[in-house]
Structure formats: C-alpha cells, structure tokens
Amino acid sequence: MKTSGIRSTLKEIGVSPVKTLGQNFLHDQNLARWIVDQAQITGQDYVVEIGPGLGALTKFLLEAGARVLAIEKDARLANFLRGHFDTERLEILNIDALQFDPRILFAHRSVKLIGNLPYNISSPLLSTFLRYPSPISLSVLMLQKEMAMRLSAAPRTRDYGALTLRVQLHRRVKYLRSVPATVFLPRPDVDSAVIRLEPRDPNEMPARNDELLLKLIRIGFSQRRKQLRKLLREHTTDWDALASALDINPNARAEELSLLQWIAFANYITPPPRQETCSTPDERFPVVDEDDRICGEAKRAEVHGNNLRHRAVHILIFNQAGEVYLQQRSRGKDLHPLKWDSSAAGHVTVGENYNETARRELQEELGVNLPLEKIFRLTASPRTDHEFICGYRGVVPGEVFPNKCEIENGAFLAPAVIDGWTSARPDNFAPGFLECWKAYRKMYPEPEKSIRPETFSAASDAASTV
C-alpha cells in the first residue's frame, strides 16, 4: 500500500497512529516482499505475525501459501484486516502480543515468527516468544536498529552485552539489513533493521548450568568497565588459575568473553556432571516374562541391548495450576538423549518394587518427596522399550530441583499444550512417555481443578497388578 493509500485507509477506519503502540506503517512493498522471502515460507508453515497493522507483510505471507495467525492489539486495525483479506488461512487475534502464550504453537509442526516489533516492548516480546522450550523454528523480525545490533553483536564490540548472550545461548542470530526510517508512515525517530534467528542444535553448546551461567553474565555486565576479577571474585578463590584455564586475560572485562568462554567460566566454577559418574552400567534389573513375573536378572546394558522385558515407573508431577512438569532427558542418556519425557522416570532395580522405585526416582531426579497415586499400568511392548510401566501422579506445592545428571532442562506445561505437542511433533518425545501420556489422558481427558493423590505404602505394591 502506497503512502496515499495508507493515509486514506487510516482516515477511513478512524486511526491516528499512536507512538506508544509503535504504529509505523510500512509502505515499501519491495521491502515487505524481501522480508517475507527471508523466512522461506512454504505452504506447510504456520506463521505468527506480530503487529500486522494494515497487512503489508500479511499479503505476501498469504501469497506464499502459509497459514497465518496475526496478533493485532488495535481493534480497528484487526477489523480492517478481517475485511481486507478474505481467506480461511488467516486468523486475526485482537490481543496484546505480550498476553499470548506461544507454547500453544507446539500443536503445529512448523512455526515461524515474523513481524515489525514495536520498539518500546521488543525486549519483553522477545522474552515471551523465544523462551525455552520454544515451538518457533525460524524468526525474521524488524526491530529498532540499536536492538538488532545488540542481539547480533560479537564479543569486543560496544553492542555486545547480557541480552546478546541470553538470546544467542539458544539461537543463532544474523543481522540481515538496515532499514531507513523513510519507509514508514509516520516516520519513526530512529532507523530499523531486520534480523533472522534460528534455534541452535542442543548439542551445539556444551552442557552447563544455565541458571548459574546467566547469573554470572548478569553480574559481569552490571558494570561494563570493571574487570571481571573484581565483579566475580566471590565465585572463585584463585582468579589467575581460572583465567589460565580459560585462556583469557586475567584483567578481562565482560565484553571480551565469547559465549563459549562464558560457558567455560560457569563450568569451571561448577563443573557439569561427568557421564561416567551419572551412569550405572552395572545396575541390575529384574527380567520378567509376558505376565510381568520375575524370571531372572541382568545388567542394564544387557537388558537394553537384547530387548529383554523389564520394569519401569513414570511419574507425572503437577503444580498448583494443574500444569505438568516435563523433563528433557540428559544428553548423556543411553536411550533417547535430549528427548522430552515424564516428570521423573526410571527402572525398577533388583530388590525393589514399583512403589519403592517411584519414591526413589522422584527424590533422585527432582529432589522432592511427595504423596503419589498409582494411576495406570502399561504392558511391555516395543513402544515402551519392552518395559512394564506403572504410572503415578502427584502435586508439588513449590519448586522442583532437577538433577543435572538426569535432566537437561524442564518446564511446567498445561495438559492441552502437551496434547498438541505430542500430536504434532511426536519425535520430540521418548516413546515410553507418549504411551504414558495416552494412558493418562484416556483416564483424565479434561483438566482437573485439583488433584489429591493418596499416599501409598510399599506393602500395597503387587508385582503384576495395580
């Protein structure tokens, strides 16, 4: 739409551009087409567009064949878009984008994010849409140029900072081009820029404690001109030894360290668990027959290597809001590394019953001791990795404390979000969890307002029945 068309349309629908809403309308059609081209849109994509305005980008997204969810805060603009684009492939959501929960997007196989983000809320918008785990596979965003340079900055530059590292920890960021203020109506006070963000492979970065890492980064950049040895001295007793081990200048400042060096810094202070200390290859499992009767025992490697029937537990932990904690399995797991799984899960070892294992696994993996209710039982099959599974549930009143030996990451998610995610992207999950989730949802198809599990005792456990 040309500038004359934008003016007449805004007048017709009664909109005077509001600076606080970031209402600057793109009138350069060639630029709009180029931005959409950078997202490599196909008919298989579900595209979320933030701040569509009068549809400058929406037009080309629809022409590329995508399904589009356009989030527009201004009701007048939302109504204009509904009337202007007559297609079932466009849904208009008239809400503040900061109130949108991106996790519902897991229900779509391929999700891309595109938009001209309002300058005054671009940072919280990025935090909302890019928090881990994120369903978004590619983002192409137009931002205030200063923000775009911060997100894509390299070490030893003035734009490099804590925000740079927080975003680049999980994403590769590329600065695509600068955009002059003249392509907007009304003209903003600053120039813009377009960036592309793509998720990193989880194995691209070393294992680390993200909470500690981000804390160190925050402190390190709190006073940019101060040396790190002064800002972070309480975290190490021998700064010179640390600097030597990381091969950094002992007098380095925060902006001199790359992301990998920051990770090495955090790992020097609190080394991540070594896999040889986490795994128990000599652990012995009871081997069972088709009726879950014990017929022998074998080491873990033998059981898994020969697909022998054995026993396991899966536990679903809910918070007070009715959300379920899912864990991302450690990268060091011998089966299904980095796949998403039940809140806690594990094998029944020799001398244990199912209930005893459930209590032990909950304590070992999440650091909590809760009343649990046994809710289902699954028969061993290839879909369960040849495990007979007893499923439990419980409610945690506060935090969980994930064991880094076992868990890479974790998140509380609404059951409806998990439904969509497991349906659209089953390959993200350990197969045993998929079977457990089906069993749980068959028993509890609707969200429950409260969950009051009964405490069980070891004496109530039966070897082959629940």
N, C-alpha and C positions, 0 to 999 in steps of 0.2 A: 504494500500500500504506500503510495506517494504521500509527501507531507500534506498536500492539499486534501487528500482523501482521509488522512488521519485527523486533521483539524475538523473536517465536516462530520466525520463519524463521532468523534468525541463530543461535538456540539449537539449532535442529534440524540445521543444517549445520555447527555447531561453530565459528562465527566470533565472536570477540570483537574489536570494531572496533579497529584499530591506528592510532594517531595518525600514526606516521611514514609510513603508506601513504595518509593523507588519507581514511580510511574514515569519512565522514559521510554518512549515507543520507537522501536527500530523501524526505519523507513528504507534502509538499503536492502533491496531484495537479493542482490547478488551475495551480500554478506550473509543473509539469512540462509540462503541455499548452501553456501560454503560451510556454515556451522553445522547444519544437519548432515552434510556429506562426511564431516569428521567423525560422526557417530556410527557410520557404516550401517545404517538402518536397513533391515530386511523385514519381510512380512511375518517373520517368526518373532519379532521383538515386541515387547510390551514397554512402551516409553512413558516415563513420568516427566511431564513438563511443568516446571515451577514458574509461575508468573507469566502466563501466555499473553496477557494484555489483549491486543487486537488480533492475535493469531499469526504474527509474522513467521515464526518458526513452525507453528502448528500446521500451517498449509503444506509445507514441504515434508513434514513428518508423515502426514496422511498420504501425500502423493507417493511416498516410499513404501506404503503398504502396511505401516505399523498400526497396532492398536495403541491409542494414546489416552492417558489419564492426565488431564490438565488441571492443575491446582491454582485457582484464582481467588484471591481474598475479596476483591471488589465485586459485589453482586451485579452491578451494572455491566461490567465487562464480562462476567460469567454468562449473563443472559444474552449479551451480544454474540458471544461465541456459540451458544446453543442455536441461535437463529441463523448464524452465518455459515456454519458447517453442518450440512445435513448428511450425517453418516453415523452408523451404529458403531463404528470403530473409534469414536471419540466420546469420552465421558468427561464431564466438567464437574469438578468438585469445588464448591464455593466455601472454602475454609481458609484459615491461616495455615500456611505450609508447616509452621512450627508445631501445629497441633496434630499433624498427620503421623501415624505410626508406620514407618517404612517396612517393618517386619512382616506386615500382611502381604508384601510383594513376593515373599518366598513362594507363594502359590503360583507364580509364573516362572516358566523355565528360563527365559532370557529377559532380563530387565535392564533398561538403560535410562539414565537420568540426563536431562538436558534443560537448559534454561538460562535466562538472564537474571541472575540473583540480585535482589535489592541490596544495595551496598551496606545499608545500616544493619542488616541482620544476616549477612552472608556467613559470618563465623558460626552463629548458633545453627543456621540451616545446614552447614557442612557437618557439624557435630551430630545433628539429628539424622541425616541421611547416610552418613558414612560410618556410623558406629559399628563396631564388630560384634557379632557376625552381621554382614550386610548382604542383602539379596541383589545388589546392583553390580552388574558385570562391567559397565563402562559408563563414565560420566563425561559429558562435554558441557562446560559451564562458562558463561561470560560473567566476569567479576570486575570490580574496581581493579585497575592495573596494579596498584600497590599490593592488594591482597593476592593477586595472581602471581606476582613476583615473590612474595613471601612463601607461598605454597610450593613453588617450583625451585626455590633457591638452592644453591650449592654451598658447601662449607666455605668459610673465609670471605663471605660476602655480607654486606650490611643487612640484606633482607632475610638472611638465614637465622632462624630462631626456634623457639619451642613449638610453635604451631607447625612449622616446616616438618619437624621431626615427628610430631604426633600423627600428621597426615601421611608422611612417607613411610612410616613404620609398616603400614598395611597396604600402601598404594604407591605405584609409580606415577609421578606427575610430570607432564610435559607442557611447557609454555608454547602455545601454537602461534599466536599472533597478537599484536596490539590493535586496539580498535579506537579510532578517534571519536571525540565527543560529538562531532558533526553528524554522525549517522543516526542520532536520536532526536526525537521531538518530545518535549522540550530538551534542549541541550544540557547535559549534566555539567557539573563544575570540573570533573576530572575525566581522564581517559579510562578506557576499559581494556580488557584483554581476555582472550579465550584460552582455556587450559583443558587438557584431557587427563583423566585419572583412570587407571586400570588396577585391579587388585593384584597384589603380589601372590605368587605361589607360596603357601605356608612354609615350604622348605627353603625358600629363598633366603630367609634370615635365620640366624642361629636361635636355638632355644634360649629363653630368657624369662625373667620375672618382669612382666610389663608394668606392674604397679610400682616396683622399685625403679625401673628404668625411667618412667615418666616423672616420678618424684625427683630423681637426680637431675633430669633435664630441666624441670621447672625451677629448681634451686639454682642450677648452673646459669640459667639465663635471667635470673631475677635481678642481677647487677652485671650487665654485659661487660663492663670494663674491668671488673675484678677477676683476678686469677682464680681458676677452679680450686687450686690447693687451699685457698682461703675460704671459699664458699662451701667446700665439701670436705673440709678437714675432719669433721666428726665422723665421717664414714670410713676412714682408713687410718691406721696408725703409722703407716710408712708410705707417704706420698711419693717419694722418689722411687721406691720399688714398684709402685703401681705404674708410674709414668714409664719406667723402663720396660715393664711387662707389656704395656700397651703401645710402646714405641711412640710416645707423644712427648712434646716439650713439657718439662716439669712446670713451666710457668704459663702453660696454655690457658686460653680463655675459652668460653663455651663454644663460640662460633668456629673454633679451629678443629673441633672433633667431628668426624663424619658419623653417620648413623651407625655404621658397623663399629666404630670406636666407642660410641656411647653404649652400645650393647655389650661390648667387651668390658667396658668400665663397670656396668652393673653386674656382669658375670664374675668379674674379679672380686667384687665385694661380697656377693652371694652367688657362688657357683651353682648352676643348674644341676639337678641330679644326674649322675652318670648312669647310663642304661644298665651297666653291669651291676650297679648297686640296687637298681629297681627291679630287675628281672629275677625270677626264681626258677631257673631251668630244671632244678632237681625237685621242685614241688611235685607231690604225688597226688593224683586224683583217683577216686574210685571209678572203675569201669563198670558200666551197667548193661543189662540186656534190654530187649524191646519193651519190657514191663517195668523198667527202672529198678530192677533188683540187682544188687551188687554181685558181680561175678569175678572181680579181680581188682587190680590197681596198676597204675603205670605213671611214668613221669610225664610232665606237661608236653614236652616235645614229641614223645611217642603217641600220646593221645591225639594231639593236633595233626601230627604227620600221617597217622593211619586212620583218621576219621573215626576214632572209637567213641561210642556213646558215653557221655559223662554228664555231670550235673552242674547247674549254674543258677544264680539268682540275679534278678533285675529289680531295681528299686526306683520308684518314681517319687521324688520329693517335691511337694508343693509349698509355695509361700502363702501368706495370709490373703493375697489377692487371687489365689486359685491358679497361679502360673506354675508351670513345671520347670524344674531345673534340668537342662540338658548339658552334658559334658562333651567336649571334643577330645577324643582319645589322644593320648600322648603320641608323639611322632616315633617313639621307641617301641611301641607295641608290636608284638609278633603277628597279631591279626588286626586288620582294619585300622592301621595308624591314621590319625587325623580325621577319622570319620566321627560323626555325631552319634551319641549313644544315650542310654538311660542315665538318670542322675548318678547312680552307682550300680556296679555290676561286678560279678566275679564268680570264680569256680568254687564249688564245694570240694574241699580237700579231704584226704583220708582222715577219718576220725570225727568229721563234722557232719551235722545235718543241715538242712536248708535254712532253718531259722538262725542257727548259730552263725552260718556264713553271712546271712543278711546283716546281722548286727556288726560282725567284724568288718565287712566291706564298707558299710556306711561310715564307720569310725575311721577306717584307713583312708578312704577316698575323699570324704567330705568333712571329717573332723567333728561329727556330731553324733549324739546318741539319742534316738527318738523312739517313741512307740511306733510300731509298724503293724500294718494289717496285710495279711496274705490275701490276694485278690484273684489270682488266676494261676493256671498251670499249663505249660505247653509241652507237647510230646517231642522227643528228639527227631530231627529231620535235617536234611541238608540246609534248609532255610534258617535253622537255628544253630548252624555249625555243629550238628549232632549233639546238641545239649538238651537235656530235660531241664526246663526252666520253671522256677517258682517266682511269681511276680508279687511285689509288695508295694505299698504306698505309705507315705507319712507326711506330716506337716511340720515345717521348720518355722519357729517363731522369729528367728533373726537371720543371721548370716550363715553361709556355709564356708568352709575353709578347704578349698581344693588342694589335693596332694599333687604336686608337680611331677612326681614320678608317674602318676596315673593319668593326669588331666592336663591338656594343653590350654584349653580355655573353657568357659562355661557361660550360660546365660539362662535367666528365667524367661519363659515364653508362654503365652496363652495357648491353651489346648487347640483353639481354632487355627492359630498360626502354625503349630506343629502339623495339624491336619493338612493344611495347604502345602507346607514344605515337603512332607513325606510323599505327598501325591505327585507334585510337580518335579521333585528332584530326589528320587529315592536313592540315587547313587551317592548322595551326601552322607548316608547313614550306614552304620553297621547293620548287617541283615538281621541279626537277632533282635535289635531294637525295633525294626519295622514290624516283626511278628508280635513283639510285646505290645507295641502301640495299637496294633489292630485288636489284640485281645482286650486291652484296656478300654478302647473306645466302643467295643461291642458291649461291654458291661456298663459303661458310663458314657452314653452318646452325647449327653448335654453337660455343660459346665455345672459344677456343684457349688452352691453358695458356701457350704462349709464341709470340711472333711474331718471326721472324728474317729480315727482308727483306734481299734482295740489293741492293747498290749498283748503280745503272745509270749509264751514260755517255751523253752526247749522241749519240755515234755509233750507239748501239743503237736510236735512235728511228726509226720508219718513219711516213711521212705518213698512210697509210691502213690500216695493220695494226698489231697488237700482238703 
